[in-house]
Amino acid sequence: MHDAVVEETLAGEVPGDWREALRMIARYNRAAVLRHPWLIARRDTGCPIGPASLKRMDESAAAVRELDAGRDPSPRHSRSEFRAPRRHH
């Protein structure tokens, strides 16, 4: 079901300008969530990744492919630095 909804959001061809491409993807995603509010609740439940989800990832990557974010290719930047916030009880 999740992948069927993701398929509704596929752009097919993303604009060359990365800002416009990300705006378009965001608009398509927002429209899908407004049509299918349950998507928000399912977001963190480990929905299986299907063909449409993979296409969405490809579109998102294509949107920023030409963006030079000043990435440092040194090994210290080659791993994710994200850490989930700790929960305080």
PyMOL Python script that loads the backbone (N, CA, C, O; Angstrom):
from pymol import cmd

cmd.read_pdbstr("""\
ATOM      1  N   MET A   1       0.821  -1.190   0.000  1.00  0.00           N
ATOM      2  CA  MET A   1       0.000   0.000   0.000  1.00  0.00           C
ATOM      3  C   MET A   1       0.873   1.264   0.000  1.00  0.00           C
ATOM      4  O   MET A   1       0.618   2.215  -0.739  1.00  0.00           O
ATOM      5  N   HIS A   2       1.902   1.246   0.844  1.00  0.00           N
ATOM      6  CA  HIS A   2       2.791   2.403   0.937  1.00  0.00           C
ATOM      7  C   HIS A   2       3.430   2.706  -0.414  1.00  0.00           C
ATOM      8  O   HIS A   2       3.464   3.861  -0.839  1.00  0.00           O
ATOM      9  N   ASP A   3       3.931   1.685  -1.085  1.00  0.00           N
ATOM     10  CA  ASP A   3       4.599   1.899  -2.360  1.00  0.00           C
ATOM     11  C   ASP A   3       3.631   2.413  -3.424  1.00  0.00           C
ATOM     12  O   ASP A   3       4.031   3.179  -4.301  1.00  0.00           O
ATOM     13  N   ALA A   4       2.369   2.003  -3.359  1.00  0.00           N
ATOM     14  CA  ALA A   4       1.362   2.505  -4.307  1.00  0.00           C
ATOM     15  C   ALA A   4       1.162   4.006  -4.132  1.00  0.00           C
ATOM     16  O   ALA A   4       0.994   4.732  -5.112  1.00  0.00           O
ATOM     17  N   VAL A   5       1.180   4.467  -2.896  1.00  0.00           N
ATOM     18  CA  VAL A   5       1.030   5.906  -2.643  1.00  0.00           C
ATOM     19  C   VAL A   5       2.287   6.647  -3.076  1.00  0.00           C
ATOM     20  O   VAL A   5       2.198   7.735  -3.646  1.00  0.00           O
ATOM     21  N   VAL A   6       3.448   6.076  -2.814  1.00  0.00           N
ATOM     22  CA  VAL A   6       4.693   6.713  -3.250  1.00  0.00           C
ATOM     23  C   VAL A   6       4.687   6.869  -4.768  1.00  0.00           C
ATOM     24  O   VAL A   6       5.178   7.868  -5.294  1.00  0.00           O
ATOM     25  N   GLU A   7       4.143   5.899  -5.458  1.00  0.00           N
ATOM     26  CA  GLU A   7       4.080   5.978  -6.921  1.00  0.00           C
ATOM     27  C   GLU A   7       3.293   7.210  -7.378  1.00  0.00           C
ATOM     28  O   GLU A   7       3.591   7.785  -8.425  1.00  0.00           O
ATOM     29  N   GLU A   8       2.292   7.612  -6.594  1.00  0.00           N
ATOM     30  CA  GLU A   8       1.521   8.819  -6.923  1.00  0.00           C
ATOM     31  C   GLU A   8       2.391  10.068  -6.903  1.00  0.00           C
ATOM     32  O   GLU A   8       2.073  11.054  -7.568  1.00  0.00           O
ATOM     33  N   THR A   9       3.479  10.038  -6.152  1.00  0.00           N
ATOM     34  CA  THR A   9       4.296  11.233  -5.963  1.00  0.00           C
ATOM     35  C   THR A   9       5.456  11.335  -6.940  1.00  0.00           C
ATOM     36  O   THR A   9       6.161  12.345  -6.953  1.00  0.00           O
ATOM     37  N   LEU A  10       5.667  10.317  -7.754  1.00  0.00           N
ATOM     38  CA  LEU A  10       6.820  10.333  -8.646  1.00  0.00           C
ATOM     39  C   LEU A  10       6.677  11.420  -9.709  1.00  0.00           C
ATOM     40  O   LEU A  10       5.627  11.572 -10.334  1.00  0.00           O
ATOM     41  N   ALA A  11       7.746  12.158  -9.894  1.00  0.00           N
ATOM     42  CA  ALA A  11       7.734  13.263 -10.847  1.00  0.00           C
ATOM     43  C   ALA A  11       8.051  12.791 -12.263  1.00  0.00           C
ATOM     44  O   ALA A  11       7.586  13.380 -13.239  1.00  0.00           O
ATOM     45  N   GLY A  12       8.836  11.737 -12.368  1.00  0.00           N
ATOM     46  CA  GLY A  12       9.239  11.261 -13.688  1.00  0.00           C
ATOM     47  C   GLY A  12      10.508  11.939 -14.147  1.00  0.00           C
ATOM     48  O   GLY A  12      11.516  11.271 -14.379  1.00  0.00           O
ATOM     49  N   GLU A  13      10.480  13.213 -14.280  1.00  0.00           N
ATOM     50  CA  GLU A  13      11.649  13.997 -14.694  1.00  0.00           C
ATOM     51  C   GLU A  13      11.773  15.178 -13.742  1.00  0.00           C
ATOM     52  O   GLU A  13      10.847  15.978 -13.612  1.00  0.00           O
ATOM     53  N   VAL A  14      12.918  15.284 -13.078  1.00  0.00           N
ATOM     54  CA  VAL A  14      13.099  16.399 -12.146  1.00  0.00           C
ATOM     55  C   VAL A  14      13.738  17.569 -12.881  1.00  0.00           C
ATOM     56  O   VAL A  14      14.559  17.368 -13.776  1.00  0.00           O
ATOM     57  N   PRO A  15      13.364  18.798 -12.506  1.00  0.00           N
ATOM     58  CA  PRO A  15      13.972  19.979 -13.128  1.00  0.00           C
ATOM     59  C   PRO A  15      15.485  20.005 -12.897  1.00  0.00           C
ATOM     60  O   PRO A  15      15.977  19.412 -11.937  1.00  0.00           O
ATOM     61  N   GLY A  16      16.208  20.679 -13.760  1.00  0.00           N
ATOM     62  CA  GLY A  16      17.656  20.785 -13.628  1.00  0.00           C
ATOM     63  C   GLY A  16      18.101  21.621 -12.443  1.00  0.00           C
ATOM     64  O   GLY A  16      19.155  21.362 -11.863  1.00  0.00           O
ATOM     65  N   ASP A  17      17.314  22.618 -12.076  1.00  0.00           N
ATOM     66  CA  ASP A  17      17.641  23.468 -10.931  1.00  0.00           C
ATOM     67  C   ASP A  17      17.309  22.706  -9.647  1.00  0.00           C
ATOM     68  O   ASP A  17      16.163  22.300  -9.449  1.00  0.00           O
ATOM     69  N   TRP A  18      18.298  22.509  -8.775  1.00  0.00           N
ATOM     70  CA  TRP A  18      18.088  21.694  -7.587  1.00  0.00           C
ATOM     71  C   TRP A  18      17.029  22.259  -6.658  1.00  0.00           C
ATOM     72  O   TRP A  18      16.292  21.498  -6.030  1.00  0.00           O
ATOM     73  N   ARG A  19      16.937  23.588  -6.557  1.00  0.00           N
ATOM     74  CA  ARG A  19      15.923  24.184  -5.675  1.00  0.00           C
ATOM     75  C   ARG A  19      14.514  23.875  -6.184  1.00  0.00           C
ATOM     76  O   ARG A  19      13.635  23.472  -5.422  1.00  0.00           O
ATOM     77  N   GLU A  20      14.324  24.072  -7.481  1.00  0.00           N
ATOM     78  CA  GLU A  20      13.012  23.793  -8.073  1.00  0.00           C
ATOM     79  C   GLU A  20      12.692  22.299  -7.990  1.00  0.00           C
ATOM     80  O   GLU A  20      11.546  21.920  -7.751  1.00  0.00           O
ATOM     81  N   ALA A  21      13.695  21.466  -8.185  1.00  0.00           N
ATOM     82  CA  ALA A  21      13.485  20.016  -8.100  1.00  0.00           C
ATOM     83  C   ALA A  21      13.037  19.622  -6.694  1.00  0.00           C
ATOM     84  O   ALA A  21      12.085  18.858  -6.541  1.00  0.00           O
ATOM     85  N   LEU A  22      13.713  20.136  -5.670  1.00  0.00           N
ATOM     86  CA  LEU A  22      13.330  19.795  -4.294  1.00  0.00           C
ATOM     87  C   LEU A  22      11.973  20.379  -3.928  1.00  0.00           C
ATOM     88  O   LEU A  22      11.208  19.759  -3.190  1.00  0.00           O
ATOM     89  N   ARG A  23      11.667  21.579  -4.444  1.00  0.00           N
ATOM     90  CA  ARG A  23      10.331  22.150  -4.206  1.00  0.00           C
ATOM     91  C   ARG A  23       9.248  21.261  -4.816  1.00  0.00           C
ATOM     92  O   ARG A  23       8.220  21.002  -4.190  1.00  0.00           O
ATOM     93  N   MET A  24       9.486  20.801  -6.031  1.00  0.00           N
ATOM     94  CA  MET A  24       8.514  19.951  -6.704  1.00  0.00           C
ATOM     95  C   MET A  24       8.318  18.647  -5.934  1.00  0.00           C
ATOM     96  O   MET A  24       7.183  18.224  -5.715  1.00  0.00           O
ATOM     97  N   ILE A  25       9.405  18.010  -5.526  1.00  0.00           N
ATOM     98  CA  ILE A  25       9.304  16.774  -4.756  1.00  0.00           C
ATOM     99  C   ILE A  25       8.550  17.017  -3.453  1.00  0.00           C
ATOM    100  O   ILE A  25       7.712  16.206  -3.057  1.00  0.00           O
ATOM    101  N   ALA A  26       8.845  18.125  -2.789  1.00  0.00           N
ATOM    102  CA  ALA A  26       8.154  18.448  -1.535  1.00  0.00           C
ATOM    103  C   ALA A  26       6.662  18.668  -1.777  1.00  0.00           C
ATOM    104  O   ALA A  26       5.834  18.211  -0.989  1.00  0.00           O
ATOM    105  N   ARG A  27       6.312  19.364  -2.861  1.00  0.00           N
ATOM    106  CA  ARG A  27       4.887  19.587  -3.175  1.00  0.00           C
ATOM    107  C   ARG A  27       4.176  18.262  -3.435  1.00  0.00           C
ATOM    108  O   ARG A  27       3.064  18.052  -2.950  1.00  0.00           O
ATOM    109  N   TYR A  28       4.801  17.376  -4.188  1.00  0.00           N
ATOM    110  CA  TYR A  28       4.202  16.073  -4.482  1.00  0.00           C
ATOM    111  C   TYR A  28       4.031  15.249  -3.202  1.00  0.00           C
ATOM    112  O   TYR A  28       3.004  14.600  -3.002  1.00  0.00           O
ATOM    113  N   ASN A  29       5.056  15.285  -2.337  1.00  0.00           N
ATOM    114  CA  ASN A  29       4.966  14.547  -1.072  1.00  0.00           C
ATOM    115  C   ASN A  29       3.882  15.108  -0.170  1.00  0.00           C
ATOM    116  O   ASN A  29       3.131  14.354   0.449  1.00  0.00           O
ATOM    117  N   ARG A  30       3.798  16.432  -0.093  1.00  0.00           N
ATOM    118  CA  ARG A  30       2.774  17.071   0.743  1.00  0.00           C
ATOM    119  C   ARG A  30       1.377  16.709   0.245  1.00  0.00           C
ATOM    120  O   ARG A  30       0.486  16.410   1.040  1.00  0.00           O
ATOM    121  N   ALA A  31       1.194  16.738  -1.062  1.00  0.00           N
ATOM    122  CA  ALA A  31      -0.112  16.391  -1.621  1.00  0.00           C
ATOM    123  C   ALA A  31      -0.483  14.953  -1.278  1.00  0.00           C
ATOM    124  O   ALA A  31      -1.639  14.659  -0.976  1.00  0.00           O
ATOM    125  N   ALA A  32       0.503  14.060  -1.325  1.00  0.00           N
ATOM    126  CA  ALA A  32       0.232  12.647  -0.995  1.00  0.00           C
ATOM    127  C   ALA A  32      -0.165  12.500   0.472  1.00  0.00           C
ATOM    128  O   ALA A  32      -1.078  11.738   0.791  1.00  0.00           O
ATOM    129  N   VAL A  33       0.503  13.212   1.357  1.00  0.00           N
ATOM    130  CA  VAL A  33       0.178  13.127   2.789  1.00  0.00           C
ATOM    131  C   VAL A  33      -1.206  13.716   3.058  1.00  0.00           C
ATOM    132  O   VAL A  33      -1.940  13.218   3.912  1.00  0.00           O
ATOM    133  N   LEU A  34      -1.556  14.760   2.339  1.00  0.00           N
ATOM    134  CA  LEU A  34      -2.897  15.334   2.525  1.00  0.00           C
ATOM    135  C   LEU A  34      -3.974  14.362   2.038  1.00  0.00           C
ATOM    136  O   LEU A  34      -5.056  14.295   2.621  1.00  0.00           O
ATOM    137  N   ARG A  35      -3.686  13.617   0.986  1.00  0.00           N
ATOM    138  CA  ARG A  35      -4.635  12.617   0.489  1.00  0.00           C
ATOM    139  C   ARG A  35      -4.651  11.357   1.350  1.00  0.00           C
ATOM    140  O   ARG A  35      -5.680  10.691   1.468  1.00  0.00           O
ATOM    141  N   HIS A  36      -3.501  11.033   1.951  1.00  0.00           N
ATOM    142  CA  HIS A  36      -3.348   9.794   2.718  1.00  0.00           C
ATOM    143  C   HIS A  36      -2.682  10.104   4.068  1.00  0.00           C
ATOM    144  O   HIS A  36      -1.497   9.818   4.237  1.00  0.00           O
ATOM    145  N   PRO A  37      -3.408  10.678   5.023  1.00  0.00           N
ATOM    146  CA  PRO A  37      -2.800  11.089   6.299  1.00  0.00           C
ATOM    147  C   PRO A  37      -2.146   9.950   7.077  1.00  0.00           C
ATOM    148  O   PRO A  37      -1.271  10.203   7.905  1.00  0.00           O
ATOM    149  N   TRP A  38      -2.541   8.728   6.838  1.00  0.00           N
ATOM    150  CA  TRP A  38      -1.960   7.590   7.536  1.00  0.00           C
ATOM    151  C   TRP A  38      -0.474   7.404   7.208  1.00  0.00           C
ATOM    152  O   TRP A  38       0.237   6.689   7.914  1.00  0.00           O
ATOM    153  N   LEU A  39      -0.009   8.055   6.125  1.00  0.00           N
ATOM    154  CA  LEU A  39       1.409   7.942   5.765  1.00  0.00           C
ATOM    155  C   LEU A  39       2.324   8.425   6.884  1.00  0.00           C
ATOM    156  O   LEU A  39       3.392   7.856   7.112  1.00  0.00           O
ATOM    157  N   ILE A  40       1.907   9.463   7.570  1.00  0.00           N
ATOM    158  CA  ILE A  40       2.735  10.017   8.649  1.00  0.00           C
ATOM    159  C   ILE A  40       2.908   8.988   9.755  1.00  0.00           C
ATOM    160  O   ILE A  40       4.013   8.806  10.266  1.00  0.00           O
ATOM    161  N   ALA A  41       1.835   8.317  10.127  1.00  0.00           N
ATOM    162  CA  ALA A  41       1.903   7.318  11.192  1.00  0.00           C
ATOM    163  C   ALA A  41       2.744   6.117  10.774  1.00  0.00           C
ATOM    164  O   ALA A  41       3.399   5.507  11.619  1.00  0.00           O
ATOM    165  N   ARG A  42       2.740   5.769   9.506  1.00  0.00           N
ATOM    166  CA  ARG A  42       3.473   4.591   9.015  1.00  0.00           C
ATOM    167  C   ARG A  42       4.942   4.890   8.722  1.00  0.00           C
ATOM    168  O   ARG A  42       5.728   3.973   8.483  1.00  0.00           O
ATOM    169  N   ARG A  43       5.306   6.145   8.740  1.00  0.00           N
ATOM    170  CA  ARG A  43       6.643   6.581   8.351  1.00  0.00           C
ATOM    171  C   ARG A  43       7.755   5.859   9.104  1.00  0.00           C
ATOM    172  O   ARG A  43       8.773   5.523   8.500  1.00  0.00           O
ATOM    173  N   ASP A  44       7.595   5.613  10.384  1.00  0.00           N
ATOM    174  CA  ASP A  44       8.654   5.016  11.196  1.00  0.00           C
ATOM    175  C   ASP A  44       8.424   3.545  11.508  1.00  0.00           C
ATOM    176  O   ASP A  44       9.074   2.995  12.397  1.00  0.00           O
ATOM    177  N   THR A  45       7.515   2.904  10.797  1.00  0.00           N
ATOM    178  CA  THR A  45       7.196   1.514  11.127  1.00  0.00           C
ATOM    179  C   THR A  45       7.946   0.509  10.262  1.00  0.00           C
ATOM    180  O   THR A  45       7.681  -0.691  10.331  1.00  0.00           O
ATOM    181  N   GLY A  46       8.864   0.985   9.462  1.00  0.00           N
ATOM    182  CA  GLY A  46       9.638   0.068   8.649  1.00  0.00           C
ATOM    183  C   GLY A  46       8.880  -0.461   7.451  1.00  0.00           C
ATOM    184  O   GLY A  46       8.919  -1.660   7.175  1.00  0.00           O
ATOM    185  N   CYS A  47       8.195   0.407   6.738  1.00  0.00           N
ATOM    186  CA  CYS A  47       7.484  -0.003   5.527  1.00  0.00           C
ATOM    187  C   CYS A  47       8.484  -0.614   4.550  1.00  0.00           C
ATOM    188  O   CYS A  47       9.602  -0.117   4.413  1.00  0.00           O
ATOM    189  N   PRO A  48       8.088  -1.684   3.875  1.00  0.00           N
ATOM    190  CA  PRO A  48       9.004  -2.276   2.903  1.00  0.00           C
ATOM    191  C   PRO A  48       9.299  -1.304   1.761  1.00  0.00           C
ATOM    192  O   PRO A  48       8.442  -0.518   1.355  1.00  0.00           O
ATOM    193  N   ILE A  49      10.502  -1.376   1.264  1.00  0.00           N
ATOM    194  CA  ILE A  49      10.905  -0.503   0.162  1.00  0.00           C
ATOM    195  C   ILE A  49      10.601  -1.232  -1.140  1.00  0.00           C
ATOM    196  O   ILE A  49      11.173  -2.282  -1.433  1.00  0.00           O
ATOM    197  N   GLY A  50       9.690  -0.653  -1.910  1.00  0.00           N
ATOM    198  CA  GLY A  50       9.302  -1.248  -3.184  1.00  0.00           C
ATOM    199  C   GLY A  50       9.869  -0.459  -4.348  1.00  0.00           C
ATOM    200  O   GLY A  50      10.656   0.467  -4.148  1.00  0.00           O
ATOM    201  N   PRO A  51       9.479  -0.817  -5.558  1.00  0.00           N
ATOM    202  CA  PRO A  51       9.999  -0.158  -6.759  1.00  0.00           C
ATOM    203  C   PRO A  51       9.752   1.352  -6.785  1.00  0.00           C
ATOM    204  O   PRO A  51      10.639   2.113  -7.174  1.00  0.00           O
ATOM    205  N   ALA A  52       8.575   1.790  -6.380  1.00  0.00           N
ATOM    206  CA  ALA A  52       8.285   3.231  -6.397  1.00  0.00           C
ATOM    207  C   ALA A  52       9.139   3.969  -5.369  1.00  0.00           C
ATOM    208  O   ALA A  52       9.594   5.083  -5.626  1.00  0.00           O
ATOM    209  N   SER A  53       9.357   3.358  -4.215  1.00  0.00           N
ATOM    210  CA  SER A  53      10.209   3.979  -3.195  1.00  0.00           C
ATOM    211  C   SER A  53      11.639   4.136  -3.706  1.00  0.00           C
ATOM    212  O   SER A  53      12.286   5.153  -3.452  1.00  0.00           O
ATOM    213  N   LEU A  54      12.125   3.136  -4.423  1.00  0.00           N
ATOM    214  CA  LEU A  54      13.465   3.235  -5.003  1.00  0.00           C
ATOM    215  C   LEU A  54      13.526   4.327  -6.067  1.00  0.00           C
ATOM    216  O   LEU A  54      14.514   5.055  -6.157  1.00  0.00           O
ATOM    217  N   LYS A  55      12.472   4.442  -6.869  1.00  0.00           N
ATOM    218  CA  LYS A  55      12.423   5.514  -7.870  1.00  0.00           C
ATOM    219  C   LYS A  55      12.404   6.878  -7.186  1.00  0.00           C
ATOM    220  O   LYS A  55      13.039   7.816  -7.668  1.00  0.00           O
ATOM    221  N   ARG A  56      11.681   7.002  -6.067  1.00  0.00           N
ATOM    222  CA  ARG A  56      11.639   8.255  -5.311  1.00  0.00           C
ATOM    223  C   ARG A  56      13.037   8.613  -4.823  1.00  0.00           C
ATOM    224  O   ARG A  56      13.440   9.774  -4.897  1.00  0.00           O
ATOM    225  N   MET A  57      13.780   7.625  -4.324  1.00  0.00           N
ATOM    226  CA  MET A  57      15.158   7.878  -3.874  1.00  0.00           C
ATOM    227  C   MET A  57      16.028   8.332  -5.042  1.00  0.00           C
ATOM    228  O   MET A  57      16.848   9.237  -4.890  1.00  0.00           O
ATOM    229  N   ASP A  58      15.853   7.706  -6.213  1.00  0.00           N
ATOM    230  CA  ASP A  58      16.607   8.102  -7.401  1.00  0.00           C
ATOM    231  C   ASP A  58      16.279   9.536  -7.803  1.00  0.00           C
ATOM    232  O   ASP A  58      17.178  10.310  -8.130  1.00  0.00           O
ATOM    233  N   GLU A  59      14.996   9.893  -7.779  1.00  0.00           N
ATOM    234  CA  GLU A  59      14.596  11.267  -8.120  1.00  0.00           C
ATOM    235  C   GLU A  59      15.211  12.269  -7.147  1.00  0.00           C
ATOM    236  O   GLU A  59      15.697  13.323  -7.557  1.00  0.00           O
ATOM    237  N   SER A  60      15.187  11.940  -5.873  1.00  0.00           N
ATOM    238  CA  SER A  60      15.747  12.842  -4.861  1.00  0.00           C
ATOM    239  C   SER A  60      17.257  13.002  -5.057  1.00  0.00           C
ATOM    240  O   SER A  60      17.791  14.105  -4.940  1.00  0.00           O
ATOM    241  N   ALA A  61      17.933  11.902  -5.354  1.00  0.00           N
ATOM    242  CA  ALA A  61      19.374  11.971  -5.607  1.00  0.00           C
ATOM    243  C   ALA A  61      19.658  12.786  -6.863  1.00  0.00           C
ATOM    244  O   ALA A  61      20.602  13.576  -6.894  1.00  0.00           O
ATOM    245  N   ALA A  62      18.843  12.595  -7.899  1.00  0.00           N
ATOM    246  CA  ALA A  62      19.025  13.343  -9.147  1.00  0.00           C
ATOM    247  C   ALA A  62      18.833  14.834  -8.918  1.00  0.00           C
ATOM    248  O   ALA A  62      19.488  15.653  -9.562  1.00  0.00           O
ATOM    249  N   ALA A  63      17.945  15.187  -8.011  1.00  0.00           N
ATOM    250  CA  ALA A  63      17.657  16.598  -7.740  1.00  0.00           C
ATOM    251  C   ALA A  63      18.883  17.336  -7.212  1.00  0.00           C
ATOM    252  O   ALA A  63      19.061  18.523  -7.485  1.00  0.00           O
ATOM    253  N   VAL A  64      19.719  16.644  -6.466  1.00  0.00           N
ATOM    254  CA  VAL A  64      20.873  17.310  -5.850  1.00  0.00           C
ATOM    255  C   VAL A  64      22.212  16.831  -6.410  1.00  0.00           C
ATOM    256  O   VAL A  64      23.269  17.195  -5.895  1.00  0.00           O
ATOM    257  N   ARG A  65      22.167  16.035  -7.435  1.00  0.00           N
ATOM    258  CA  ARG A  65      23.394  15.447  -7.999  1.00  0.00           C
ATOM    259  C   ARG A  65      24.437  16.495  -8.356  1.00  0.00           C
ATOM    260  O   ARG A  65      25.619  16.308  -8.067  1.00  0.00           O
ATOM    261  N   GLU A  66      24.030  17.579  -8.971  1.00  0.00           N
ATOM    262  CA  GLU A  66      24.983  18.600  -9.419  1.00  0.00           C
ATOM    263  C   GLU A  66      25.319  19.618  -8.341  1.00  0.00           C
ATOM    264  O   GLU A  66      26.118  20.525  -8.574  1.00  0.00           O
ATOM    265  N   LEU A  67      24.733  19.483  -7.194  1.00  0.00           N
ATOM    266  CA  LEU A  67      24.954  20.434  -6.103  1.00  0.00           C
ATOM    267  C   LEU A  67      26.322  20.207  -5.479  1.00  0.00           C
ATOM    268  O   LEU A  67      26.632  19.100  -5.038  1.00  0.00           O
ATOM    269  N   ASP A  68      27.141  21.251  -5.440  1.00  0.00           N
ATOM    270  CA  ASP A  68      28.444  21.161  -4.798  1.00  0.00           C
ATOM    271  C   ASP A  68      28.273  21.685  -3.379  1.00  0.00           C
ATOM    272  O   ASP A  68      28.208  22.892  -3.145  1.00  0.00           O
ATOM    273  N   ALA A  69      28.204  20.767  -2.459  1.00  0.00           N
ATOM    274  CA  ALA A  69      27.972  21.151  -1.067  1.00  0.00           C
ATOM    275  C   ALA A  69      29.273  21.314  -0.301  1.00  0.00           C
ATOM    276  O   ALA A  69      29.261  21.343   0.929  1.00  0.00           O
ATOM    277  N   GLY A  70      30.389  21.420  -0.997  1.00  0.00           N
ATOM    278  CA  GLY A  70      31.662  21.601  -0.329  1.00  0.00           C
ATOM    279  C   GLY A  70      32.054  20.389   0.494  1.00  0.00           C
ATOM    280  O   GLY A  70      32.675  20.519   1.549  1.00  0.00           O
ATOM    281  N   ARG A  71      31.698  19.231   0.018  1.00  0.00           N
ATOM    282  CA  ARG A  71      31.951  17.996   0.747  1.00  0.00           C
ATOM    283  C   ARG A  71      33.448  17.737   0.836  1.00  0.00           C
ATOM    284  O   ARG A  71      34.167  17.833  -0.159  1.00  0.00           O
ATOM    285  N   ASP A  72      33.902  17.414   2.019  1.00  0.00           N
ATOM    286  CA  ASP A  72      35.294  17.056   2.262  1.00  0.00           C
ATOM    287  C   ASP A  72      35.411  15.543   2.118  1.00  0.00           C
ATOM    288  O   ASP A  72      34.806  14.819   2.909  1.00  0.00           O
ATOM    289  N   PRO A  73      36.163  15.035   1.143  1.00  0.00           N
ATOM    290  CA  PRO A  73      36.235  13.590   0.915  1.00  0.00           C
ATOM    291  C   PRO A  73      37.136  12.840   1.901  1.00  0.00           C
ATOM    292  O   PRO A  73      37.368  11.643   1.732  1.00  0.00           O
ATOM    293  N   SER A  74      37.641  13.521   2.915  1.00  0.00           N
ATOM    294  CA  SER A  74      38.530  12.850   3.862  1.00  0.00           C
ATOM    295  C   SER A  74      37.764  11.784   4.654  1.00  0.00           C
ATOM    296  O   SER A  74      36.550  11.890   4.829  1.00  0.00           O
ATOM    297  N   PRO A  75      38.475  10.764   5.129  1.00  0.00           N
ATOM    298  CA  PRO A  75      37.817   9.655   5.843  1.00  0.00           C
ATOM    299  C   PRO A  75      36.993  10.098   7.047  1.00  0.00           C
ATOM    300  O   PRO A  75      35.998   9.452   7.377  1.00  0.00           O
ATOM    301  N   ARG A  76      37.379  11.172   7.700  1.00  0.00           N
ATOM    302  CA  ARG A  76      36.623  11.588   8.881  1.00  0.00           C
ATOM    303  C   ARG A  76      35.213  12.059   8.528  1.00  0.00           C
ATOM    304  O   ARG A  76      34.353  12.146   9.404  1.00  0.00           O
ATOM    305  N   HIS A  77      34.970  12.364   7.254  1.00  0.00           N
ATOM    306  CA  HIS A  77      33.639  12.789   6.826  1.00  0.00           C
ATOM    307  C   HIS A  77      32.908  11.699   6.052  1.00  0.00           C
ATOM    308  O   HIS A  77      31.840  11.950   5.495  1.00  0.00           O
ATOM    309  N   SER A  78      33.461  10.510   6.009  1.00  0.00           N
ATOM    310  CA  SER A  78      32.855   9.465   5.196  1.00  0.00           C
ATOM    311  C   SER A  78      31.805   8.651   5.940  1.00  0.00           C
ATOM    312  O   SER A  78      31.169   7.781   5.344  1.00  0.00           O
ATOM    313  N   ARG A  79      31.612   8.910   7.218  1.00  0.00           N
ATOM    314  CA  ARG A  79      30.578   8.191   7.967  1.00  0.00           C
ATOM    315  C   ARG A  79      29.570   9.188   8.517  1.00  0.00           C
ATOM    316  O   ARG A  79      29.859  10.374   8.677  1.00  0.00           O
ATOM    317  N   SER A  80      28.413   8.688   8.793  1.00  0.00           N
ATOM    318  CA  SER A  80      27.344   9.536   9.294  1.00  0.00           C
ATOM    319  C   SER A  80      27.654  10.001  10.701  1.00  0.00           C
ATOM    320  O   SER A  80      28.136   9.225  11.526  1.00  0.00           O
ATOM    321  N   GLU A  81      27.383  11.252  10.975  1.00  0.00           N
ATOM    322  CA  GLU A  81      27.585  11.808  12.309  1.00  0.00           C
ATOM    323  C   GLU A  81      26.262  11.961  13.052  1.00  0.00           C
ATOM    324  O   GLU A  81      26.217  12.548  14.133  1.00  0.00           O
ATOM    325  N   PHE A  82      25.187  11.433  12.473  1.00  0.00           N
ATOM    326  CA  PHE A  82      23.870  11.569  13.087  1.00  0.00           C
ATOM    327  C   PHE A  82      23.772  10.702  14.334  1.00  0.00           C
ATOM    328  O   PHE A  82      24.157   9.533  14.331  1.00  0.00           O
ATOM    329  N   ARG A  83      23.257  11.287  15.377  1.00  0.00           N
ATOM    330  CA  ARG A  83      22.966  10.542  16.602  1.00  0.00           C
ATOM    331  C   ARG A  83      21.555  10.890  17.031  1.00  0.00           C
ATOM    332  O   ARG A  83      21.185  12.061  17.117  1.00  0.00           O
ATOM    333  N   ALA A  84      20.786   9.873  17.294  1.00  0.00           N
ATOM    334  CA  ALA A  84      19.407  10.084  17.719  1.00  0.00           C
ATOM    335  C   ALA A  84      19.386  10.745  19.099  1.00  0.00           C
ATOM    336  O   ALA A  84      20.227  10.431  19.941  1.00  0.00           O
ATOM    337  N   PRO A  85      18.443  11.650  19.341  1.00  0.00           N
ATOM    338  CA  PRO A  85      18.344  12.271  20.664  1.00  0.00           C
ATOM    339  C   PRO A  85      17.984  11.238  21.716  1.00  0.00           C
ATOM    340  O   PRO A  85      17.223  10.303  21.465  1.00  0.00           O
ATOM    341  N   ARG A  86      18.541  11.426  22.880  1.00  0.00           N
ATOM    342  CA  ARG A  86      18.240  10.510  23.988  1.00  0.00           C
ATOM    343  C   ARG A  86      16.909  10.880  24.609  1.00  0.00           C
ATOM    344  O   ARG A  86      16.549  12.053  24.712  1.00  0.00           O
ATOM    345  N   ARG A  87      16.195   9.858  25.018  1.00  0.00           N
ATOM    346  CA  ARG A  87      14.920  10.081  25.692  1.00  0.00           C
ATOM    347  C   ARG A  87      15.152  10.138  27.191  1.00  0.00           C
ATOM    348  O   ARG A  87      15.823   9.280  27.765  1.00  0.00           O
ATOM    349  N   HIS A  88      14.601  11.137  27.799  1.00  0.00           N
ATOM    350  CA  HIS A  88      14.709  11.281  29.249  1.00  0.00           C
ATOM    351  C   HIS A  88      13.400  10.874  29.881  1.00  0.00           C
ATOM    352  O   HIS A  88      12.345  11.395  29.518  1.00  0.00           O
ATOM    353  N   HIS A  89      13.450   9.952  30.818  1.00  0.00           N
ATOM    354  CA  HIS A  89      12.235   9.461  31.457  1.00  0.00           C
ATOM    355  C   HIS A  89      12.061  10.091  32.799  1.00  0.00           C
ATOM    356  O   HIS A  89      11.088   9.801  33.495  1.00  0.00           O
TER     357      HIS A  89
END
""", "prot")
cmd.dss("prot")
cmd.show_as("cartoon", "prot")
cmd.util.cbc("prot")
cmd.orient("prot")
